[in-house]
Amino acid sequence: MSRRTRGQPKVLLVDDEPDLLELLEMTLSRMGLDTSRAETVVDAQRQLDANGFDLCLTDWNLPDGEGIRVVEHITQKGLDVPVAVITAFGSTQNAVAALKAGAFDYLAKPVALEQLRALVKQALKVPDKPQPATTYQLLGESPAMQQVRGLIERLAKSQAPVFINGESGSGKELAARMIHLKGPRAELPFIAVNCGAIPENLMESEFFGYRKGAFTGAEADRDGFFQAANGGTLFLDEVADLPLAMQVKLLRAIQEKKVRKVGSTTEDAVDVRLISATHKNLSSLVENGEFRQDLYYRLHVIELGMPSLREMREDIPLIANAILARLARGMPAGLEPEAVIALERYPFPGNVRELENILERGLSLAADPARISADDLHLTPVADESDAPIPAGEKWPLQDYLDRVERAAINEALEKTRYNRTAAAKLLGITFRAMRYRMERLAIK
């Protein structure tokens, strides 16, 4: 008898690795699937008996046994739940054993998302449909990233202009797309414009369009960015690079909600939500007379600050693995432990964009892409850490000093909570996952 639930198909994910679970959950949720977690064989068996699932994905290595016990439980109980096993790359023997026990397929680690989606579609007959939100995700569980995601959820419900501030490569356009996709304009256009890449003499025609014959080469009417984004969202990236003359025209378009094409005698009404961004200090530019104050207040209604990668180091392994899975295109790829530590200690002036560049280089240079080493990444060397106290006044290199301060704070919290990591994380005001990553990075046992 089928145990397929009504509404969203339900998938049981059996694994004790939080990073992999999060990646699986995000991928499956974007396919319209509901997921539940189990971290042990016993918990998986209990949930399978108590609830109706449409699919089960289980890791091979679990704290209380092997994933094949989950497969055997489903077979022995006669549950109508297709099950697939996730095995370490190259573990052909485990994969064959799982198939013989009743699994319908298996996945090799690191899990390739395209293979995962294909496997799920095969098991559940999930129809192919566009999923625009899949590509646009801000990964991470650090306090800084949780705050950003929470603010994005609230901003999506509003129609007020949003100003996104952050360093280059910190994901400003990604945040803008998420605000758009989570809001009422999600089905309408999202037009991203790099204000610093448009020649000054073409700005007006690019933003507002032009009429046929308005200038040499204008052989037909053409819409501008405002018309293209009508009904949707217009994202002005690097808005600080707009020349003053264009700032005046942009201000009028925002105030009047109308634009005039070059060469036209009439105006066109437009309805766009404006999101702007820059890596520069816009308020300082206003003080220096380089950016109009009235336009600043029109754009700067609500501010969203994007954290740098240095402010969310505990999220680097998760983000790096997600990027690697995309770059590898289904091929096995993974980072050695020392490579992960090296990434966590690297200052990342270019943030996530630089991380992607480093991983792409490492993937290309590694002799075995499944075991990318720290040497393959070609990062700037960082001095080894030491537990020796720092003499007064010697607080550099800064990262070494900060690491020692952080280590002392964590050790003190652990001692106060009798080495209960959950309680220590709460005392420090960070998540348990952040606590675990910081302890691993600082070699605290």
Buried (B, 14 or more C-beta within 10 A) or exposed (E): EEEBEEEEBBBBBBBBBBBBBBBBBBBBBBBBBBBBBBBBBBBBBEBBEEEBBBBBBBBBBBEEEBBBBBBBBBBEEEBEBBBBBBBBBEBEEBBEBBBEBBBBBBBBBBBBBEBBBEBBEEBBEBEEEEEEBBEBBBBBBBBBBBEBBEBBEEBBEEBEBBBBBBBBBBBBBBBBBBBBBBBEBBEBBBBBBEBEEBEEEEBBBBBBBBBEEBEEEBEEBBBBBBBBBBEBBBBBBBBBBBEEEBBBBBBEBBEEEBBBBBBBEEBBEBEBBBBBBBBBEBEEBBEEEBBBEEBBEBBBEBEBBBBBBBBBBBBBBBBBBBBBBBBBEEBBBBBBEEBBBBBBBBBBEBBBBBBBEBBEBBBEBBEEBBBBBBBBBEBEEBEEBEEEEEEEEEEEEEBBEEBBEBBEBBBEBBEEBEEEBEBBBBBBEBBBBBBBBBBBBBEBE
